Amino acid sequence: MMSRIQTYSKSQLAALYLPNIQSASARRTLRSWIAKNPELQEALARTGYSEKAILLTPAQVGLFFKFLGEP
């Protein structure tokens, strides 16, 4: 499935990658993937990414797709 690069909440993005688990678990898993991927962390940092942010910009979503693959 080709997902569109657009603004997503972290919950929405996590649900795209992990549609069959609870939202909170999906967000935790997404956070763990970020923590285990220094290149993704650095790229997100360059966009002004904050762990506390609820919404992800299209540029940030594009980085997830680049480093984690399209959901």
C-alpha positions as CSV (number, residue, x, y, z in Angstrom):
1,M,0.0,0.0,0.0
2,M,1.4,3.4,-0.9
3,S,0.8,5.8,1.9
4,R,0.6,9.4,1.1
5,I,3.2,11.7,2.6
6,Q,1.1,14.2,4.6
7,T,0.8,15.4,8.2
8,Y,0.0,12.5,10.5
9,S,-0.3,12.3,14.3
10,K,2.2,9.9,15.8
11,S,-0.8,7.7,16.6
12,Q,-1.9,7.7,13.0
13,L,1.6,6.9,11.7
14,A,2.1,4.2,14.2
15,A,-1.3,2.7,13.2
16,L,-0.1,2.6,9.6
17,Y,2.9,0.5,10.5
18,L,1.2,-1.6,13.2
19,P,-2.5,-1.7,12.4
20,N,-3.2,-4.8,14.6
21,I,-2.1,-3.6,18.0
22,Q,-3.4,-1.0,20.5
23,S,-2.6,2.6,19.7
24,A,-0.4,3.1,22.8
25,S,1.6,0.0,22.0
26,A,2.0,1.1,18.4
27,R,3.3,4.5,19.5
28,R,5.8,2.8,21.9
29,T,7.0,0.6,19.2
30,L,7.5,3.6,16.8
31,R,9.5,5.3,19.5
32,S,11.7,2.3,20.0
33,W,12.3,2.1,16.2
34,I,13.5,5.8,16.4
35,A,15.7,5.1,19.4
36,K,17.4,2.2,17.5
37,N,18.0,4.2,14.3
38,P,20.6,6.9,14.8
39,E,20.4,8.0,11.2
40,L,16.6,8.5,11.5
41,Q,17.1,10.4,14.8
42,E,19.6,12.7,13.1
43,A,17.4,13.3,10.1
44,L,14.4,14.0,12.3
45,A,16.5,16.4,14.5
46,R,17.3,18.4,11.4
47,T,13.6,19.0,10.8
48,G,13.0,20.3,14.4
49,Y,11.4,17.0,15.5
50,S,10.4,16.9,19.2
51,E,9.5,13.7,21.0
52,K,6.7,15.7,22.6
53,A,5.2,16.8,19.3
54,I,1.9,15.2,18.6
55,L,1.9,16.0,14.8
56,L,4.5,15.0,12.3
57,T,5.2,17.2,9.4
58,P,5.1,15.8,5.8
59,A,8.9,16.1,5.8
60,Q,9.2,14.0,9.0
61,V,6.7,11.4,7.7
62,G,8.8,11.2,4.5
63,L,11.8,10.4,6.7
64,F,10.0,7.6,8.4
65,F,9.1,6.2,5.0
66,K,12.7,6.5,3.8
67,F,14.3,4.9,6.8
68,L,11.6,2.4,7.8
69,G,10.0,1.7,4.5
70,E,6.5,2.5,3.4
71,P,3.9,1.0,5.7
